[in-house]
Amino acid sequence: MNYWIQNLDPYGSPEEIGVIQLAWLGDSVWELHQRLRHVHIPLKSKDLHLSVVNEVKAQAQSKSLDDIEHLLNSFETNLVRRARNKTKRFPKSVNPAVYSRATGFETLIGWLFLKDPKRLSKIFEYLECK
């Protein structure tokens, strides 16, 4: 269910965007991807919402990062590290290490969405098979 990304052209200069802004963008891209994965499931909107929330919360994003870390190149690994180190505030309900890893994941998603949509599509495909 990542066809919507496969045909995108790289856009803009993500080098000029801060890691927190990339995380903000990546969070919305990840949520849209999850919504598109769930849209054909015949559930009530509340149940669809809860299904997507389970996929976009910090714990799930941190686990997704665990699942793909071995696929990342050195630039991507460094980008994730920079984002993790930039995270200073954490919700009380989330372990700070989990939250910073989720921020790193979101930053990577935001970067790839702008810079390399085809690679992002492959990462999404890999995560769907997990």
C-alpha positions in Angstrom: 0.0 0.0 0.0 2.8 2.4 -0.8 1.9 3.1 -4.4 1.3 6.7 -3.6 5.0 7.3 -2.8 6.5 5.3 -5.6 5.8 7.8 -8.3 6.8 11.0 -6.4 9.7 13.0 -7.5 12.2 14.3 -5.0 11.1 17.7 -3.9 12.8 20.7 -2.3 16.1 20.8 -0.3 15.7 18.9 3.0 19.3 19.9 3.8 17.8 23.4 4.6 15.2 21.9 7.0 15.9 21.2 10.7 15.6 17.7 12.1 12.6 18.6 14.2 10.7 20.0 11.2 11.6 16.8 9.3 10.2 14.8 12.2 7.0 16.8 12.1 6.7 16.1 8.3 7.7 12.5 8.8 5.0 12.0 11.4 2.3 13.1 9.0 3.7 11.0 6.2 3.8 7.9 8.4 0.2 8.6 9.7 -1.1 9.0 6.1 0.6 5.8 5.1 -1.0 4.0 8.0 -4.4 5.5 7.2 -4.1 4.3 3.6 -3.2 0.8 4.8 -6.3 0.7 6.9 -8.9 2.5 4.7 -10.1 -0.7 3.0 -10.8 -2.5 6.3 -14.5 -2.6 7.0 -14.5 -1.1 10.5 -16.3 1.7 12.2 -14.3 5.0 12.2 -13.5 4.7 15.9 -12.0 1.3 15.3 -10.1 2.5 12.3 -8.8 5.5 14.3 -7.6 3.2 17.2 -5.9 0.9 14.7 -4.0 3.8 13.2 -3.1 5.3 16.6 -1.5 2.0 17.6 0.8 2.2 14.5 1.7 5.9 14.9 2.4 6.1 18.6 6.0 6.5 19.8 6.4 2.8 20.9 5.4 1.6 17.4 7.6 4.1 15.6 10.6 3.1 17.9 10.0 -0.6 17.0 9.8 0.3 13.3 13.2 1.9 13.6 14.5 -1.2 15.3 13.2 -3.2 12.3 14.9 -1.1 9.7 18.1 0.1 11.3 20.2 -2.6 9.7 19.0 -1.3 6.3 20.2 2.3 6.8 23.3 3.8 5.2 25.7 5.9 7.2 24.0 9.2 6.3 20.6 7.9 7.4 22.0 6.5 10.6 23.7 9.9 11.4 20.4 11.7 10.6 18.5 9.5 13.0 21.2 10.0 15.7 21.1 13.8 15.2 17.3 13.8 15.6 17.5 11.6 18.7 20.0 14.0 20.3 17.9 17.0 19.4 14.8 15.8 21.3 14.7 17.6 24.7 11.1 17.4 25.8 9.2 14.1 26.3 5.6 13.4 27.2 5.3 12.0 30.7 3.6 8.9 29.4 6.5 7.8 27.2 10.0 6.5 28.0 12.4 9.3 26.9 14.6 6.7 25.0 11.6 5.4 23.1 10.4 8.9 22.3 13.8 10.0 21.0 14.0 6.9 18.8 10.5 7.6 17.5 11.7 11.2 16.7 14.6 9.7 14.8 12.3 7.5 12.8 10.0 10.4 11.9 13.0 12.5 10.8 14.2 9.7 8.6 10.7 9.4 7.1 10.5 13.1 6.5 13.9 13.2 4.9 13.2 10.3 2.6 9.8 11.7 1.6 11.5 14.8 0.3 14.8 13.4 -1.0 14.3 9.8 -2.0 10.6 8.7 -2.2 11.5 5.4 -4.0 13.7 4.4 -1.0 11.0 5.4 1.4 8.6 3.2 -0.6 11.0 0.3 -0.2 11.3 0.9 3.5 7.5 1.0 3.9 7.2 -2.2 1.9 9.8 -3.9 4.1 8.0 -2.8 7.3 4.7 -4.1 5.9 6.2 -7.5 5.5 7.5 -7.6 9.1 
